[in-house]
Amino acid sequence: MTVPFSTRRALDVQDLIDAAVDDGEGTIQNVVEAAIREKWGQQYGTGDQR
């Protein structure tokens, strides 16, 4: 299940997201979700749940 998520991003962050997508890392959604899971997933006990 997914929920809408709309937020403003700094231009440098958007550039990083675009580069990851262009490099074949998936969609914008995949890139953002992977980054959040990597940073906080283990700390808050969610791991790699999707």
Secondary structure, 3 states (H helix, E strand, C coil): CCCCCCCCCCHHHHHHHHHHHHCCCCCHHHHHHHHHHHHHHCCCCCCCCC
